[in-house]
Amino acid sequence: MKKAVFTQALLNAALTALYIVGIALFFFYASQMFGPDGKSPLIPVMMLLLFVSSAAITGFLVLGRPILWYLDGRKSDALSLLGSTIGILLVLAVLTGVVLAMMNA
């Protein structure tokens, strides 16, 4: 695999992970920001808007460049980038699980 492809995959995965951390922190502190009872009808609206926006943002971060490269004829690089980005995200998920397991042991 080319170094540029792996570097781009690292960047894509890092930005995606950073976005996920931001959303997770938002959820973690949401009750402190909006109150613990959560009885506003706007909460489900906000949650659905956040869900749709998150799907679009993470889709762009993970799929955007591979699709462009694929359409530009760089099919091998595009598939390598997509696979590498997904692989890095899976490694981050496993590492997060290991850290959680160690914290609860």
Gaussian input, Z-matrix of N, CA and C with variables (Angstrom, degrees):
# hf/3-21g

backbone

0 1
 N
 C     1     B1
 C     2     B2     1     A1
 N     3     B3     2     A2     1     D1
 C     4     B4     3     A3     2     D2
 C     5     B5     4     A4     3     D3
 N     6     B6     5     A5     4     D4
 C     7     B7     6     A6     5     D5
 C     8     B8     7     A7     6     D6
 N     9     B9     8     A8     7     D7
 C    10    B10     9     A9     8     D8
 C    11    B11    10    A10     9     D9
 N    12    B12    11    A11    10    D10
 C    13    B13    12    A12    11    D11
 C    14    B14    13    A13    12    D12
 N    15    B15    14    A14    13    D13
 C    16    B16    15    A15    14    D14
 C    17    B17    16    A16    15    D15
 N    18    B18    17    A17    16    D16
 C    19    B19    18    A18    17    D17
 C    20    B20    19    A19    18    D18
 N    21    B21    20    A20    19    D19
 C    22    B22    21    A21    20    D20
 C    23    B23    22    A22    21    D21
 N    24    B24    23    A23    22    D22
 C    25    B25    24    A24    23    D23
 C    26    B26    25    A25    24    D24
 N    27    B27    26    A26    25    D25
 C    28    B28    27    A27    26    D26
 C    29    B29    28    A28    27    D27
 N    30    B30    29    A29    28    D28
 C    31    B31    30    A30    29    D29
 C    32    B32    31    A31    30    D30
 N    33    B33    32    A32    31    D31
 C    34    B34    33    A33    32    D32
 C    35    B35    34    A34    33    D33
 N    36    B36    35    A35    34    D34
 C    37    B37    36    A36    35    D35
 C    38    B38    37    A37    36    D36
 N    39    B39    38    A38    37    D37
 C    40    B40    39    A39    38    D38
 C    41    B41    40    A40    39    D39
 N    42    B42    41    A41    40    D40
 C    43    B43    42    A42    41    D41
 C    44    B44    43    A43    42    D42
 N    45    B45    44    A44    43    D43
 C    46    B46    45    A45    44    D44
 C    47    B47    46    A46    45    D45
 N    48    B48    47    A47    46    D46
 C    49    B49    48    A48    47    D47
 C    50    B50    49    A49    48    D48
 N    51    B51    50    A50    49    D49
 C    52    B52    51    A51    50    D50
 C    53    B53    52    A52    51    D51
 N    54    B54    53    A53    52    D52
 C    55    B55    54    A54    53    D53
 C    56    B56    55    A55    54    D54
 N    57    B57    56    A56    55    D55
 C    58    B58    57    A57    56    D56
 C    59    B59    58    A58    57    D57
 N    60    B60    59    A59    58    D58
 C    61    B61    60    A60    59    D59
 C    62    B62    61    A61    60    D60
 N    63    B63    62    A62    61    D61
 C    64    B64    63    A63    62    D62
 C    65    B65    64    A64    63    D63
 N    66    B66    65    A65    64    D64
 C    67    B67    66    A66    65    D65
 C    68    B68    67    A67    66    D66
 N    69    B69    68    A68    67    D67
 C    70    B70    69    A69    68    D68
 C    71    B71    70    A70    69    D69
 N    72    B72    71    A71    70    D70
 C    73    B73    72    A72    71    D71
 C    74    B74    73    A73    72    D72
 N    75    B75    74    A74    73    D73
 C    76    B76    75    A75    74    D74
 C    77    B77    76    A76    75    D75
 N    78    B78    77    A77    76    D76
 C    79    B79    78    A78    77    D77
 C    80    B80    79    A79    78    D78
 N    81    B81    80    A80    79    D79
 C    82    B82    81    A81    80    D80
 C    83    B83    82    A82    81    D81
 N    84    B84    83    A83    82    D82
 C    85    B85    84    A84    83    D83
 C    86    B86    85    A85    84    D84
 N    87    B87    86    A86    85    D85
 C    88    B88    87    A87    86    D86
 C    89    B89    88    A88    87    D87
 N    90    B90    89    A89    88    D88
 C    91    B91    90    A90    89    D89
 C    92    B92    91    A91    90    D90
 N    93    B93    92    A92    91    D91
 C    94    B94    93    A93    92    D92
 C    95    B95    94    A94    93    D93
 N    96    B96    95    A95    94    D94
 C    97    B97    96    A96    95    D95
 C    98    B98    97    A97    96    D96
 N    99    B99    98    A98    97    D97
 C   100   B100    99    A99    98    D98
 C   101   B101   100   A100    99    D99
 N   102   B102   101   A101   100   D100
 C   103   B103   102   A102   101   D101
 C   104   B104   103   A103   102   D102
 N   105   B105   104   A104   103   D103
 C   106   B106   105   A105   104   D104
 C   107   B107   106   A106   105   D105
 N   108   B108   107   A107   106   D106
 C   109   B109   108   A108   107   D107
 C   110   B110   109   A109   108   D108
 N   111   B111   110   A110   109   D109
 C   112   B112   111   A111   110   D110
 C   113   B113   112   A112   111   D111
 N   114   B114   113   A113   112   D112
 C   115   B115   114   A114   113   D113
 C   116   B116   115   A115   114   D114
 N   117   B117   116   A116   115   D115
 C   118   B118   117   A117   116   D116
 C   119   B119   118   A118   117   D117
 N   120   B120   119   A119   118   D118
 C   121   B121   120   A120   119   D119
 C   122   B122   121   A121   120   D120
 N   123   B123   122   A122   121   D121
 C   124   B124   123   A123   122   D122
 C   125   B125   124   A124   123   D123
 N   126   B126   125   A125   124   D124
 C   127   B127   126   A126   125   D125
 C   128   B128   127   A127   126   D126
 N   129   B129   128   A128   127   D127
 C   130   B130   129   A129   128   D128
 C   131   B131   130   A130   129   D129
 N   132   B132   131   A131   130   D130
 C   133   B133   132   A132   131   D131
 C   134   B134   133   A133   132   D132
 N   135   B135   134   A134   133   D133
 C   136   B136   135   A135   134   D134
 C   137   B137   136   A136   135   D135
 N   138   B138   137   A137   136   D136
 C   139   B139   138   A138   137   D137
 C   140   B140   139   A139   138   D138
 N   141   B141   140   A140   139   D139
 C   142   B142   141   A141   140   D140
 C   143   B143   142   A142   141   D141
 N   144   B144   143   A143   142   D142
 C   145   B145   144   A144   143   D143
 C   146   B146   145   A145   144   D144
 N   147   B147   146   A146   145   D145
 C   148   B148   147   A147   146   D146
 C   149   B149   148   A148   147   D147
 N   150   B150   149   A149   148   D148
 C   151   B151   150   A150   149   D149
 C   152   B152   151   A151   150   D150
 N   153   B153   152   A152   151   D151
 C   154   B154   153   A153   152   D152
 C   155   B155   154   A154   153   D153
 N   156   B156   155   A155   154   D154
 C   157   B157   156   A156   155   D155
 C   158   B158   157   A157   156   D156
 N   159   B159   158   A158   157   D157
 C   160   B160   159   A159   158   D158
 C   161   B161   160   A160   159   D159
 N   162   B162   161   A161   160   D160
 C   163   B163   162   A162   161   D161
 C   164   B164   163   A163   162   D162
 N   165   B165   164   A164   163   D163
 C   166   B166   165   A165   164   D164
 C   167   B167   166   A166   165   D165
 N   168   B168   167   A167   166   D166
 C   169   B169   168   A168   167   D167
 C   170   B170   169   A169   168   D168
 N   171   B171   170   A170   169   D169
 C   172   B172   171   A171   170   D170
 C   173   B173   172   A172   171   D171
 N   174   B174   173   A173   172   D172
 C   175   B175   174   A174   173   D173
 C   176   B176   175   A175   174   D174
 N   177   B177   176   A176   175   D175
 C   178   B178   177   A177   176   D176
 C   179   B179   178   A178   177   D177
 N   180   B180   179   A179   178   D178
 C   181   B181   180   A180   179   D179
 C   182   B182   181   A181   180   D180
 N   183   B183   182   A182   181   D181
 C   184   B184   183   A183   182   D182
 C   185   B185   184   A184   183   D183
 N   186   B186   185   A185   184   D184
 C   187   B187   186   A186   185   D185
 C   188   B188   187   A187   186   D186
 N   189   B189   188   A188   187   D187
 C   190   B190   189   A189   188   D188
 C   191   B191   190   A190   189   D189
 N   192   B192   191   A191   190   D190
 C   193   B193   192   A192   191   D191
 C   194   B194   193   A193   192   D192
 N   195   B195   194   A194   193   D193
 C   196   B196   195   A195   194   D194
 C   197   B197   196   A196   195   D195
 N   198   B198   197   A197   196   D196
 C   199   B199   198   A198   197   D197
 C   200   B200   199   A199   198   D198
 N   201   B201   200   A200   199   D199
 C   202   B202   201   A201   200   D200
 C   203   B203   202   A202   201   D201
 N   204   B204   203   A203   202   D202
 C   205   B205   204   A204   203   D203
 C   206   B206   205   A205   204   D204
 N   207   B207   206   A206   205   D205
 C   208   B208   207   A207   206   D206
 C   209   B209   208   A208   207   D207
 N   210   B210   209   A209   208   D208
 C   211   B211   210   A210   209   D209
 C   212   B212   211   A211   210   D210
 N   213   B213   212   A212   211   D211
 C   214   B214   213   A213   212   D212
 C   215   B215   214   A214   213   D213
 N   216   B216   215   A215   214   D214
 C   217   B217   216   A216   215   D215
 C   218   B218   217   A217   216   D216
 N   219   B219   218   A218   217   D217
 C   220   B220   219   A219   218   D218
 C   221   B221   220   A220   219   D219
 N   222   B222   221   A221   220   D220
 C   223   B223   222   A222   221   D221
 C   224   B224   223   A223   222   D222
 N   225   B225   224   A224   223   D223
 C   226   B226   225   A225   224   D224
 C   227   B227   226   A226   225   D225
 N   228   B228   227   A227   226   D226
 C   229   B229   228   A228   227   D227
 C   230   B230   229   A229   228   D228
 N   231   B231   230   A230   229   D229
 C   232   B232   231   A231   230   D230
 C   233   B233   232   A232   231   D231
 N   234   B234   233   A233   232   D232
 C   235   B235   234   A234   233   D233
 C   236   B236   235   A235   234   D234
 N   237   B237   236   A236   235   D235
 C   238   B238   237   A237   236   D236
 C   239   B239   238   A238   237   D237
 N   240   B240   239   A239   238   D238
 C   241   B241   240   A240   239   D239
 C   242   B242   241   A241   240   D240
 N   243   B243   242   A242   241   D241
 C   244   B244   243   A243   242   D242
 C   245   B245   244   A244   243   D243
 N   246   B246   245   A245   244   D244
 C   247   B247   246   A246   245   D245
 C   248   B248   247   A247   246   D246
 N   249   B249   248   A248   247   D247
 C   250   B250   249   A249   248   D248
 C   251   B251   250   A250   249   D249
 N   252   B252   251   A251   250   D250
 C   253   B253   252   A252   251   D251
 C   254   B254   253   A253   252   D252
 N   255   B255   254   A254   253   D253
 C   256   B256   255   A255   254   D254
 C   257   B257   256   A256   255   D255
 N   258   B258   257   A257   256   D256
 C   259   B259   258   A258   257   D257
 C   260   B260   259   A259   258   D258
 N   261   B261   260   A260   259   D259
 C   262   B262   261   A261   260   D260
 C   263   B263   262   A262   261   D261
 N   264   B264   263   A263   262   D262
 C   265   B265   264   A264   263   D263
 C   266   B266   265   A265   264   D264
 N   267   B267   266   A266   265   D265
 C   268   B268   267   A267   266   D266
 C   269   B269   268   A268   267   D267
 N   270   B270   269   A269   268   D268
 C   271   B271   270   A270   269   D269
 C   272   B272   271   A271   270   D270
 N   273   B273   272   A272   271   D271
 C   274   B274   273   A273   272   D272
 C   275   B275   274   A274   273   D273
 N   276   B276   275   A275   274   D274
 C   277   B277   276   A276   275   D275
 C   278   B278   277   A277   276   D276
 N   279   B279   278   A278   277   D277
 C   280   B280   279   A279   278   D278
 C   281   B281   280   A280   279   D279
 N   282   B282   281   A281   280   D280
 C   283   B283   282   A282   281   D281
 C   284   B284   283   A283   282   D282
 N   285   B285   284   A284   283   D283
 C   286   B286   285   A285   284   D284
 C   287   B287   286   A286   285   D285
 N   288   B288   287   A287   286   D286
 C   289   B289   288   A288   287   D287
 C   290   B290   289   A289   288   D288
 N   291   B291   290   A290   289   D289
 C   292   B292   291   A291   290   D290
 C   293   B293   292   A292   291   D291
 N   294   B294   293   A293   292   D292
 C   295   B295   294   A294   293   D293
 C   296   B296   295   A295   294   D294
 N   297   B297   296   A296   295   D295
 C   298   B298   297   A297   296   D296
 C   299   B299   298   A298   297   D297
 N   300   B300   299   A299   298   D298
 C   301   B301   300   A300   299   D299
 C   302   B302   301   A301   300   D300
 N   303   B303   302   A302   301   D301
 C   304   B304   303   A303   302   D302
 C   305   B305   304   A304   303   D303
 N   306   B306   305   A305   304   D304
 C   307   B307   306   A306   305   D305
 C   308   B308   307   A307   306   D306
 N   309   B309   308   A308   307   D307
 C   310   B310   309   A309   308   D308
 C   311   B311   310   A310   309   D309
 N   312   B312   311   A311   310   D310
 C   313   B313   312   A312   311   D311
 C   314   B314   313   A313   312   D312

   B1=1.4443
   B2=1.5219
   B3=1.3095
   B4=1.4597
   B5=1.5226
   B6=1.3393
   B7=1.4579
   B8=1.5265
   B9=1.3271
   B10=1.4656
   B11=1.5261
   B12=1.3138
   B13=1.4610
   B14=1.5304
   B15=1.3291
   B16=1.4569
   B17=1.5259
   B18=1.3225
   B19=1.4650
   B20=1.5198
   B21=1.3172
   B22=1.4660
   B23=1.5261
   B24=1.3310
   B25=1.4653
   B26=1.5276
   B27=1.3292
   B28=1.4623
   B29=1.5238
   B30=1.3152
   B31=1.4607
   B32=1.5283
   B33=1.3315
   B34=1.4705
   B35=1.5255
   B36=1.3361
   B37=1.4646
   B38=1.5274
   B39=1.3318
   B40=1.4701
   B41=1.5219
   B42=1.3215
   B43=1.4640
   B44=1.5253
   B45=1.3252
   B46=1.4590
   B47=1.5266
   B48=1.3315
   B49=1.4667
   B50=1.5311
   B51=1.3105
   B52=1.4604
   B53=1.5275
   B54=1.3105
   B55=1.4629
   B56=1.5280
   B57=1.3301
   B58=1.4650
   B59=1.5279
   B60=1.3265
   B61=1.4653
   B62=1.5306
   B63=1.3161
   B64=1.4616
   B65=1.5201
   B66=1.3154
   B67=1.4674
   B68=1.5255
   B69=1.3343
   B70=1.4654
   B71=1.5252
   B72=1.3227
   B73=1.4615
   B74=1.5248
   B75=1.3277
   B76=1.4569
   B77=1.5329
   B78=1.3409
   B79=1.4651
   B80=1.5302
   B81=1.3236
   B82=1.4601
   B83=1.5299
   B84=1.3337
   B85=1.4615
   B86=1.5331
   B87=1.3197
   B88=1.4652
   B89=1.5233
   B90=1.3297
   B91=1.4692
   B92=1.5281
   B93=1.3241
   B94=1.4576
   B95=1.5252
   B96=1.3265
   B97=1.4630
   B98=1.5245
   B99=1.3459
   B100=1.4579
   B101=1.5209
   B102=1.3045
   B103=1.4603
   B104=1.5136
   B105=1.3312
   B106=1.4621
   B107=1.5258
   B108=1.3346
   B109=1.4627
   B110=1.5241
   B111=1.3093
   B112=1.4606
   B113=1.5147
   B114=1.3261
   B115=1.4580
   B116=1.5253
   B117=1.2879
   B118=1.4591
   B119=1.5316
   B120=1.3257
   B121=1.4676
   B122=1.5292
   B123=1.3201
   B124=1.4644
   B125=1.5238
   B126=1.3239
   B127=1.4614
   B128=1.5300
   B129=1.3388
   B130=1.4730
   B131=1.5347
   B132=1.3254
   B133=1.4683
   B134=1.5216
   B135=1.3353
   B136=1.4581
   B137=1.5287
   B138=1.3304
   B139=1.4590
   B140=1.5328
   B141=1.3100
   B142=1.4668
   B143=1.5330
   B144=1.3299
   B145=1.4665
   B146=1.5267
   B147=1.3123
   B148=1.4569
   B149=1.5235
   B150=1.3269
   B151=1.4630
   B152=1.5280
   B153=1.3249
   B154=1.4640
   B155=1.5342
   B156=1.3249
   B157=1.4666
   B158=1.5210
   B159=1.3279
   B160=1.4659
   B161=1.5207
   B162=1.3136
   B163=1.4637
   B164=1.5258
   B165=1.3284
   B166=1.4638
   B167=1.5263
   B168=1.3233
   B169=1.4659
   B170=1.5231
   B171=1.3313
   B172=1.4636
   B173=1.5277
   B174=1.3201
   B175=1.4651
   B176=1.5149
   B177=1.3196
   B178=1.4545
   B179=1.5301
   B180=1.3326
   B181=1.4612
   B182=1.5299
   B183=1.3254
   B184=1.4616
   B185=1.5310
   B186=1.3183
   B187=1.4680
   B188=1.5209
   B189=1.3248
   B190=1.4640
   B191=1.5180
   B192=1.3157
   B193=1.4662
   B194=1.5311
   B195=1.3507
   B196=1.4649
   B197=1.5353
   B198=1.3114
   B199=1.4712
   B200=1.5253
   B201=1.3334
   B202=1.4700
   B203=1.5146
   B204=1.3224
   B205=1.4653
   B206=1.5266
   B207=1.3154
   B208=1.4598
   B209=1.5218
   B210=1.3288
   B211=1.4598
   B212=1.5298
   B213=1.3388
   B214=1.4612
   B215=1.5263
   B216=1.3243
   B217=1.4540
   B218=1.5240
   B219=1.3031
   B220=1.4709
   B221=1.5270
   B222=1.3232
   B223=1.4603
   B224=1.5254
   B225=1.3020
   B226=1.4627
   B227=1.5289
   B228=1.3462
   B229=1.4661
   B230=1.5287
   B231=1.3322
   B232=1.4640
   B233=1.5263
   B234=1.3219
   B235=1.4607
   B236=1.5260
   B237=1.3300
   B238=1.4683
   B239=1.5199
   B240=1.3317
   B241=1.4591
   B242=1.5224
   B243=1.3037
   B244=1.4635
   B245=1.5254
   B246=1.3216
   B247=1.4611
   B248=1.5175
   B249=1.3222
   B250=1.4633
   B251=1.5199
   B252=1.3243
   B253=1.4702
   B254=1.5166
   B255=1.3166
   B256=1.4645
   B257=1.5263
   B258=1.3218
   B259=1.4622
   B260=1.5183
   B261=1.3207
   B262=1.4665
   B263=1.5257
   B264=1.3291
   B265=1.4636
   B266=1.5300
   B267=1.3263
   B268=1.4640
   B269=1.5266
   B270=1.3216
   B271=1.4716
   B272=1.5259
   B273=1.3308
   B274=1.4678
   B275=1.5287
   B276=1.3297
   B277=1.4632
   B278=1.5289
   B279=1.3233
   B280=1.4649
   B281=1.5256
   B282=1.3301
   B283=1.4621
   B284=1.5186
   B285=1.3197
   B286=1.4612
   B287=1.5245
   B288=1.3213
   B289=1.4616
   B290=1.5184
   B291=1.3218
   B292=1.4646
   B293=1.5275
   B294=1.3314
   B295=1.4705
   B296=1.5288
   B297=1.3427
   B298=1.4692
   B299=1.5280
   B300=1.3236
   B301=1.4648
   B302=1.5282
   B303=1.3239
   B304=1.4616
   B305=1.5323
   B306=1.3140
   B307=1.4662
   B308=1.5256
   B309=1.3282
   B310=1.4588
   B311=1.5208
   B312=1.3161
   B313=1.4730
   B314=1.5074
   A1=108.69
   A2=115.07
   A3=120.27
   A4=110.48
   A5=114.33
   A6=119.79
   A7=110.98
   A8=117.57
   A9=121.27
   A10=111.15
   A11=117.26
   A12=120.90
   A13=109.54
   A14=117.02
   A15=120.35
   A16=110.97
   A17=117.45
   A18=120.87
   A19=110.52
   A20=117.17
   A21=121.02
   A22=110.40
   A23=117.19
   A24=120.62
   A25=110.31
   A26=117.04
   A27=120.57
   A28=111.01
   A29=116.67
   A30=121.23
   A31=110.85
   A32=116.88
   A33=120.87
   A34=110.91
   A35=116.39
   A36=120.60
   A37=111.05
   A38=117.08
   A39=120.31
   A40=110.86
   A41=117.18
   A42=120.13
   A43=111.43
   A44=116.21
   A45=120.11
   A46=110.57
   A47=116.76
   A48=120.90
   A49=110.95
   A50=116.71
   A51=120.48
   A52=110.93
   A53=116.66
   A54=120.72
   A55=110.51
   A56=117.01
   A57=121.68
   A58=110.58
   A59=116.97
   A60=120.75
   A61=109.92
   A62=117.22
   A63=120.81
   A64=112.02
   A65=117.02
   A66=121.06
   A67=110.21
   A68=117.44
   A69=120.96
   A70=110.88
   A71=116.96
   A72=120.01
   A73=111.10
   A74=115.97
   A75=120.18
   A76=110.31
   A77=116.69
   A78=120.08
   A79=111.38
   A80=116.13
   A81=120.76
   A82=110.91
   A83=116.14
   A84=120.50
   A85=113.96
   A86=118.10
   A87=121.31
   A88=112.58
   A89=117.10
   A90=118.56
   A91=111.24
   A92=117.25
   A93=120.22
   A94=110.83
   A95=116.07
   A96=119.82
   A97=112.35
   A98=117.01
   A99=120.84
   A100=114.10
   A101=117.63
   A102=120.95
   A103=111.29
   A104=116.97
   A105=120.61
   A106=115.07
   A107=118.36
   A108=118.78
   A109=112.92
   A110=119.38
   A111=122.77
   A112=113.86
   A113=117.96
   A114=120.67
   A115=113.10
   A116=117.81
   A117=120.29
   A118=110.40
   A119=117.20
   A120=119.23
   A121=112.64
   A122=116.93
   A123=119.38
   A124=112.62
   A125=117.53
   A126=119.83
   A127=111.49
   A128=120.42
   A129=118.21
   A130=112.48
   A131=116.62
   A132=119.95
   A133=109.67
   A134=116.29
   A135=120.23
   A136=110.93
   A137=117.34
   A138=121.18
   A139=111.00
   A140=117.22
   A141=119.79
   A142=111.54
   A143=116.38
   A144=118.90
   A145=111.22
   A146=116.65
   A147=120.70
   A148=110.92
   A149=117.17
   A150=121.54
   A151=111.29
   A152=116.27
   A153=120.72
   A154=111.03
   A155=116.01
   A156=120.20
   A157=110.94
   A158=116.60
   A159=120.20
   A160=111.34
   A161=116.90
   A162=119.76
   A163=110.65
   A164=116.33
   A165=119.98
   A166=111.59
   A167=116.68
   A168=120.25
   A169=110.82
   A170=117.04
   A171=118.36
   A172=111.53
   A173=116.57
   A174=119.40
   A175=111.40
   A176=116.43
   A177=120.63
   A178=111.10
   A179=116.57
   A180=120.05
   A181=112.42
   A182=117.13
   A183=120.26
   A184=111.54
   A185=117.95
   A186=121.14
   A187=115.30
   A188=117.87
   A189=120.42
   A190=114.67
   A191=117.09
   A192=120.14
   A193=112.53
   A194=119.52
   A195=117.18
   A196=113.43
   A197=116.69
   A198=118.66
   A199=110.40
   A200=116.68
   A201=119.50
   A202=111.33
   A203=116.47
   A204=119.69
   A205=111.26
   A206=117.00
   A207=120.53
   A208=110.75
   A209=116.48
   A210=120.39
   A211=112.22
   A212=117.00
   A213=121.16
   A214=112.42
   A215=117.32
   A216=120.34
   A217=114.11
   A218=117.62
   A219=121.48
   A220=108.84
   A221=115.97
   A222=121.31
   A223=112.28
   A224=118.10
   A225=121.07
   A226=111.31
   A227=115.59
   A228=119.63
   A229=111.31
   A230=116.37
   A231=120.77
   A232=110.88
   A233=116.56
   A234=119.89
   A235=111.40
   A236=116.82
   A237=120.48
   A238=110.75
   A239=116.65
   A240=120.61
   A241=110.98
   A242=116.93
   A243=120.46
   A244=110.74
   A245=116.69
   A246=120.26
   A247=112.61
   A248=116.59
   A249=120.54
   A250=111.39
   A251=116.88
   A252=120.17
   A253=110.50
   A254=117.09
   A255=120.84
   A256=110.14
   A257=117.28
   A258=120.89
   A259=112.36
   A260=116.90
   A261=120.87
   A262=110.20
   A263=116.99
   A264=120.05
   A265=111.29
   A266=117.21
   A267=120.11
   A268=111.19
   A269=117.10
   A270=120.70
   A271=110.03
   A272=116.85
   A273=120.10
   A274=111.30
   A275=117.43
   A276=120.82
   A277=110.78
   A278=116.90
   A279=120.79
   A280=110.24
   A281=117.16
   A282=120.09
   A283=111.64
   A284=117.12
   A285=120.81
   A286=110.19
   A287=116.69
   A288=120.50
   A289=112.32
   A290=117.14
   A291=121.11
   A292=110.14
   A293=117.02
   A294=120.49
   A295=110.16
   A296=117.26
   A297=120.37
   A298=111.42
   A299=116.26
   A300=120.31
   A301=110.98
   A302=116.42
   A303=119.91
   A304=111.18
   A305=116.87
   A306=120.22
   A307=111.81
   A308=116.82
   A309=121.06
   A310=112.96
   A311=118.30
   A312=121.43
   A313=110.99
   D1=143.11
   D2=179.48
   D3=-71.88
   D4=146.85
   D5=-179.81
   D6=-62.29
   D7=-38.59
   D8=-179.13
   D9=-63.19
   D10=-36.47
   D11=179.49
   D12=-67.56
   D13=-45.66
   D14=179.81
   D15=-65.10
   D16=-39.81
   D17=177.68
   D18=-61.78
   D19=-42.90
   D20=177.96
   D21=-65.40
   D22=-38.18
   D23=178.05
   D24=-63.91
   D25=-42.06
   D26=176.82
   D27=-60.97
   D28=-43.44
   D29=178.86
   D30=-62.94
   D31=-47.53
   D32=179.05
   D33=-58.84
   D34=-46.70
   D35=-178.41
   D36=-67.00
   D37=-40.02
   D38=-179.85
   D39=-64.71
   D40=-43.97
   D41=178.75
   D42=-65.18
   D43=-39.63
   D44=177.66
   D45=-64.65
   D46=-45.01
   D47=178.82
   D48=-63.04
   D49=-40.78
   D50=178.21
   D51=-62.53
   D52=-42.04
   D53=176.82
   D54=-62.31
   D55=-43.51
   D56=179.76
   D57=-62.63
   D58=-42.20
   D59=177.72
   D60=-60.90
   D61=-42.49
   D62=178.85
   D63=-61.24
   D64=-44.64
   D65=179.14
   D66=-66.76
   D67=-40.81
   D68=179.09
   D69=-62.83
   D70=-41.74
   D71=177.64
   D72=-64.37
   D73=-38.15
   D74=176.29
   D75=-59.14
   D76=-47.48
   D77=179.26
   D78=-63.59
   D79=-39.67
   D80=-177.71
   D81=-62.80
   D82=-40.10
   D83=-176.51
   D84=-100.05
   D85=5.23
   D86=-175.52
   D87=-61.08
   D88=-40.07
   D89=-178.38
   D90=-66.45
   D91=-30.19
   D92=176.87
   D93=-72.85
   D94=-33.82
   D95=-178.36
   D96=-78.84
   D97=-38.98
   D98=-172.03
   D99=-112.37
   D100=1.00
   D101=-179.02
   D102=97.64
   D103=147.25
   D104=-174.64
   D105=-75.80
   D106=-21.84
   D107=-174.83
   D108=-78.05
   D109=-31.52
   D110=175.26
   D111=56.26
   D112=50.39
   D113=-176.34
   D114=-103.34
   D115=11.55
   D116=179.96
   D117=-81.48
   D118=138.02
   D119=176.47
   D120=-69.05
   D121=-12.04
   D122=178.55
   D123=-78.41
   D124=-16.69
   D125=-178.61
   D126=-63.21
   D127=-48.41
   D128=177.40
   D129=-62.52
   D130=-34.49
   D131=177.87
   D132=-63.53
   D133=-46.94
   D134=179.07
   D135=-61.99
   D136=-41.16
   D137=-179.21
   D138=-63.57
   D139=-43.45
   D140=179.17
   D141=-67.86
   D142=-39.85
   D143=176.34
   D144=-63.55
   D145=-40.24
   D146=177.44
   D147=-65.87
   D148=-39.41
   D149=178.29
   D150=-61.45
   D151=-49.04
   D152=-179.25
   D153=-65.66
   D154=-43.16
   D155=178.38
   D156=-63.10
   D157=-41.31
   D158=179.44
   D159=-64.34
   D160=-40.73
   D161=177.85
   D162=-61.50
   D163=-41.39
   D164=179.54
   D165=-67.73
   D166=-43.17
   D167=-177.49
   D168=-67.77
   D169=-48.54
   D170=-179.76
   D171=-68.50
   D172=-34.19
   D173=174.55
   D174=-61.10
   D175=-42.26
   D176=177.34
   D177=-64.27
   D178=-44.87
   D179=-178.04
   D180=-65.46
   D181=-38.35
   D182=-176.69
   D183=-87.68
   D184=-39.51
   D185=-172.32
   D186=-103.09
   D187=-18.42
   D188=-172.36
   D189=-55.62
   D190=-61.24
   D191=-177.47
   D192=-66.85
   D193=-40.99
   D194=176.55
   D195=-58.27
   D196=-37.95
   D197=178.17
   D198=-66.09
   D199=-43.56
   D200=178.07
   D201=-61.06
   D202=-45.39
   D203=179.38
   D204=-63.82
   D205=-39.88
   D206=179.09
   D207=-62.25
   D208=-44.16
   D209=179.83
   D210=-69.55
   D211=-25.29
   D212=176.63
   D213=-82.40
   D214=0.73
   D215=178.06
   D216=94.87
   D217=0.85
   D218=179.29
   D219=-92.63
   D220=59.29
   D221=-172.14
   D222=-63.46
   D223=-42.75
   D224=-179.64
   D225=-64.14
   D226=-45.65
   D227=177.66
   D228=-62.87
   D229=-39.60
   D230=-178.99
   D231=-62.68
   D232=-45.67
   D233=-179.97
   D234=-68.25
   D235=-37.16
   D236=176.04
   D237=-63.65
   D238=-42.64
   D239=179.64
   D240=-63.91
   D241=-45.89
   D242=179.73
   D243=-62.16
   D244=-47.90
   D245=179.57
   D246=-62.78
   D247=-41.06
   D248=179.66
   D249=-66.78
   D250=-42.47
   D251=178.95
   D252=-61.57
   D253=-46.88
   D254=179.21
   D255=-64.41
   D256=-40.85
   D257=178.09
   D258=-61.24
   D259=-43.82
   D260=179.02
   D261=-64.12
   D262=-41.64
   D263=177.81
   D264=-63.02
   D265=-38.00
   D266=177.22
   D267=-66.45
   D268=-40.31
   D269=176.52
   D270=-61.64
   D271=-43.35
   D272=177.19
   D273=-61.77
   D274=-38.66
   D275=178.50
   D276=-64.93
   D277=-42.98
   D278=178.71
   D279=-64.89
   D280=-44.49
   D281=178.28
   D282=-61.47
   D283=-39.31
   D284=176.93
   D285=-63.02
   D286=-42.32
   D287=177.05
   D288=-62.62
   D289=-40.41
   D290=178.23
   D291=-64.08
   D292=-44.59
   D293=178.78
   D294=-61.63
   D295=-43.35
   D296=177.51
   D297=-60.94
   D298=-43.62
   D299=179.60
   D300=-63.06
   D301=-40.34
   D302=179.48
   D303=-68.71
   D304=-34.63
   D305=179.40
   D306=-69.70
   D307=-30.47
   D308=-178.25
   D309=-94.33
   D310=-0.14
   D311=-178.29
   D312=-81.87

